[in-house]
């Protein structure tokens, strides 16, 4: 098992992607970024979901830098938008592993369909057994949730990737997992479906390497992300300083 590094109120696995990403990977996999960590200070249900994850993997260069500042450096950043496609490539490499993937999410049905087609290009055997783009507000509609569970069960999937944004996707995974007896691997993947489709462009590799992918995404979608990144998420740095000084307190710790 990997070491775990404490950043605010979660424990993040310190592991290299070469050790982590394989077709044998299973469990519930969450990939926190700075926005997650801010939400984890306020949303007790979101925090409870994180306590049930089998793998919490660093998605953010900023969190990685914070871990170094805290004296507990995380071995490697493994962005969720890299993790899931790389996992699919491993699965696609051999038919005998028996991995069958269901994709839930995407901004539109057309984007979801394009993402599935692009993933299917990884292999001659069809490891993607189903996909669905749920309507807005699906998580509050009991009939829609039952429909989603039915689609996943009918597909025979044993891997479920949910990309509907945090904290909705993490909460939904925890809510339905006991209804999905055949599924043993869950990914919360955010905007990854849109990235795979090609409709949403990732930052150039050099921008990713210096830790400014967040800035690139903000410039691509300022209306949605400027407030999140420059206002809502700014307290992260004060909270990390408090942890360094030994005065940070987990708001949900009894």
N, C-alpha and C positions, 0 to 999 in steps of 0.2 A: 504493500500500500504506500502511496506517496505521502510526503509530509504535507501538513496543512498549515496555512498562514492566516492569522487573524487580521482581518481588515474591517474595522468597526464591529458590526455584530454578526458577521458571517465568517466561516472557515473556508478558505479557497485552496483547492488542491494545487500543490507545486509539482508539476509534471510536464515533461516534454511531449510535444505532439507525436513524436515517433514512438513513444511508450504508450500513449493513450489511444490514438486512433487506430482501430482495427475492426475487422468484421465480427470479432467476438465481443465487442463492447456492448454492455447492457446496463440497465438501470435507468433512473431518472436523471437527466443531464440538463443543468441550468448553466447559463453563461452570463454572469453579472457584469454590468458596466456601471459607470458612475450614477446614471439615472436610477438604476435598480437600487443602489446603495442608499440613495436619498429616500426613495420610496420605502425602503426597509426600515427607516427610522420612524415612519408614520403609519404604516399599514400592517396591522398585526396579523391579518389573514395571509398577506404576502409573505411575511416573516415565517409564519407557520408552514407555508409551502416549502420554503427554503430548508427548513429543518427536516423535511421528508425527502430531499434530493439525495441521490446516491453520489452524484458528482457535481461539484461546483467549480467551474473552470473559468479562469480569468479571461474576460473578453476585451479588456481595456488596457491600453498602454499607460493611461493615467493611473489606474489602479496598480499596475506593476511598479510605476515610479513611487507611488505612495507606500507600497510594501517595502521598497528599499529604504525609504525615509524612516519607516518604522523599525528597521533593522531585521525584517523578516522577508527577504526578497523572494518573490515568486519566480520559479524557474523559467517559465515561458508564457507569453500571451498566446492564447489560442482563440482567435475570434470565431464567434458562432457562424459567421458567414463564410469562414474557411472550413470549420469543423464538419458541418453536415455534408457539404459537397465532397470533402476528402473521405468521409465515412462511406458515402455512396460509391466512390471509386473503388474502395476496398471491397465492398459488397459486390460490385459489378465484376470484379476480377475473377471470381469463381462462383459457379452456380451451386456448388455443393454445400456452401455455408447455410443455405436455407433461409436467408434473410429476405423478408417481404415487407416492403415499405408502403405506408399510407401517408399522403401529404394532406394536411389540413391547414388552409389559410391562403394567403395571397390577397392582393388588393382588389383584383377582379377575377372572374372565372377565366377570362382570356389569358391573364398573366399566369394563373395557376396551370393552365393547359400548356403554355409555352415552357414553363419551368419543368413540368413533367416530361415533355418531349426532349428537352435538353438533357435531363438526367438519363433518359432512356438511351441516349446516344453513347453513354458510357459503356454499354454492354450489349451483346447479342441476346442475352437472356433477360426477360422482363422482370426485374426485381421490384418495380413500382407497381403495386397491385390495386391502387385506388387513390383518388384525390377528390377534394371537395373544397370549394370556396364558400364559407358560410356567410349568410347575410349579416348585416350590421345588427347588433343587439342579440345575436343568437344565444349568448350566454345567459340571457334572462328569459329565454323562451323554452319551457320544458319540452314541448313537442319537437322543437328544433334540436335540442340536445339529444333526445331519444333517437331522432332521425340520424344524427351524426354517429352515435354509438352503433346503431344498426348497420350503417354503411361500413364502418371499420370492421365490425364483426363479420359481416358478409364477405368482405374482401379477403379474409384469412390473414391479414397483416399481423406480423409480430414486432414491427417497428412503427412507431407513430411520431411524425414530425409536425409540430404545431407552430405556425407562424402567424399569430394574430396580435402581436404586441404585448408588452409587459405592463401590468401584472396579469392581464387577462389570460394569457396562454399558460402561465405557470399554475394559476388557480384552476383552470379548466382541466389541465393534466391531472392534478391531484383529485379533482372532483370525480372524474370518470374512470380513473385507473382501475378501481375495484370492479368495474363492469366489463373490463376487457381482459378476460382470462388468458387469451393467447398472446397479448402484447407484453413483451418483457423489456422493451427499450423505448424510451421517450426522450425526444429532443424538443426543447423550447428554442425556436430559431428566429424569432423576430422578423426582420425584413429580408431574410435569406431567400425566400421564395421569389421575391421581386428581383433580387440580385441574379439568381440563377436564370430567370426568364430573360434577362438582358434589358428589361424596361427600366430598372434602377441601376445606375452605374456606380461602381465602387471607385474610391480615390485611386490615383496612380500608386504603384508599389512604393515609390520613394516617399510619398506623403504618408502612406500607412506605416512605413518603417520609422519615421520620425515622430509618430504618434499624433498626427494631425488629421486623421480620417474624420474625426468628429467635426472639425472646422470645414472640411470639404463638404460633408453632408449638410451642415448648417447653411452653407452658401447655395447648395442645390435646392434646399427647402426652407428658406428663412422664415416664412410665415408660421411654420409648425415648430421649428427647432431653435430659433433664436432665444425665445423665452425659456425653453427647457434648459438649454446649455448655459446661457449667460445669466439667468436669474434663478431658476428653480434648483439647478445643480451646484451653484456656487458654494453653498454651505459645506459641501463635501470637504473642502480644504481646511476649514475651521475644525470640522469634526476629526479629521486625521491629525491635526495639530493637538487637539485635546487628547487623542489616544496616545500620541507621542509623550505628552506631559503626564499621562496616567490619570487624567480626570474625565475621560470619556466613559459614559454609562450606557449600556444597552437598554433602550427604553422598554423592552419586553422581557427582560430577565427578572424572574421572581427573586 
